[in-house]
């Protein structure tokens, strides 16, 4: 079937290489080489009325045949294949004109400066240039040139031929030569807005190569900077000092001076005396062995008990010995509220303390005791420690009560009984006296005795308790006079 298709130049364009410049061959084997779009030709041909009718007929016939072959899948597939119309287009002739557009890269120069080029699009058959760079004015030379040849000066904003500008060796930015300079540090050419005057030398240096002081904000060459050994900040050498304590460099705005030696250094090398609040160099400070607080020399005092060096506030004076010792070593007297060393204090069974001068002596044991632990013997009136006293009723000297009750019959120091008997008889002013039992005190200074005393011609018998002082050969305290029953001794009032 023969059909004609219109080919517009807007729809049929193609790109190729230098071979497109060759003359057209007499026989065209590949339409694509002429810029034809085969798919668009095919699509246009399919719209032809005769072709459309032919396709419709075969599609209807395919439907009829496939319905008739229902149940035979193999036959249905064969009918699908045979009755499906397919369109093949063969180019048999062309009529019209072929226009070629050629892109040309033109290279040229200004003032003997090569490196410029522009892309042009031309139509050879009529010599038209259909695409070329826009022309613009060079503000330095006054020439009208392709815009691709111009570059902008980063300082003034003016458009100038590229070869009239200089390049920054650091940033790559372009500018007119008068707006550039040489970096005194690197020797590279840079733009004037890329340099600063060094705060130290006054020379122009590329800003990217300068360092900034963390103290003053001044900028200068790296060789004039160093680090603070304590803060790690970079500062100008003139803003650093040498510590007289460690020999390290430090920033001068954080300098501190020792109130002890006058040495200077960084503040991290100092502490403030806990007592005076004065700065002291760490090696000079002394540390309280109790609180850990640091002070200047001469503040700490020595505990006279432990030998520890501590703050004065950690010490107290013992009222008994006059020694200054750690507060934790002292206790408070329950009698006078004075503070005394625990080792010097007298402790009661209840955990209370008193000063040695406030203690009283147990007559029976001669031991100094807290007054709270002493009891007055109801028989003799003598002060005795509660461990030697009875617990039922009024406190009494237990060894004496047990002898009077007849349940203790110790016979200590019999060689002293005659002397004791004489003293007891003299104290009673009459009667026949005989010691029945005696108990020696723990200190062997006193002898508790139980004596039988007969009066009225021996008809009245009394049992008398007494405490005999061995060294003084005398009776101490009151005599306890009473009579003994079958179960116990009963005191008689005199």
Secondary structure, DSSP 8 states (H G I E B T S, - for coil): --------TTT------GGGGS---SS-S-GGGGT--HHHHHHHHTT-HHHHHHHHHHHHHHHHHHHHTTT-HHHHHHHHHHSS-----------S----EEEEEEEEEETTEEEEEEEEEEETTTTEEEE---EEE-TTT--EEEGGGEEE-TTT--EEEGGGEEE-TTT--EEEGGGEEE-TTT--EEEGGGEEE-TTT--EEEGGG-EE-TTT--EE-GGGEEE-TTT--EEEGGGEEE-TTT--EEEGGGEEE-TTT--EEEGGGEEE-TTT--EEETTT-EE-TTT--EE-TT--EE-TTT--EE-GGGEEE-TTT--EEEGGGEEEBTTT--EEETTTSEE-TTS-EE-GGG-EE-TTT--EE-GGGEEE-TTT--EEEGGGB-SSSS--BHHHHHHHTTS---BTTGGGHHHHHHHHHHHHTSSEEEEEEEEE-TTSSEEEEEEEEEETTTTEEEEEEEEEETTTTEEEEEEEEEEE-SS-EEE---
